[in-house]
Amino acid sequence: KTRSSQPELLAIKNGKCILNGITVGSPCEVQTVRTVITFSEVPDYDILELSNSKNTYKVFFMKDCEFPTPKFGQIIVERSIPLYRFLGNKTEENVVFAMK
């Protein structure tokens, strides 16, 4: 969550995304081949990190595409994005990840 000093655990229960006991979005679901996470207020978040026993995935939320200066050993997020999407007046966007 934005300006949070510690990571917060996002729970997915009964089709809802729950953070600290508060529903922050829906629909949300975890399936074998995909995970759906919906936030009601995307500007409230900086990074979404999904992890399992094999992989870690990160989704970065950058207001006005302003990226922080990376520290030594960190990923240069701006240079790592293969595709920019300009949302215009839209309030949501679907992001699809592919893996082999």
Secondary structure by P-SEA (a helix, b strand, c coil): cccccbbbbbbbcccbbbcccccccccccccccbbbbbbcccccccbbbbbcccbbbbbbbbcccccccccccccccccccccccccccccbbbbbbbcc
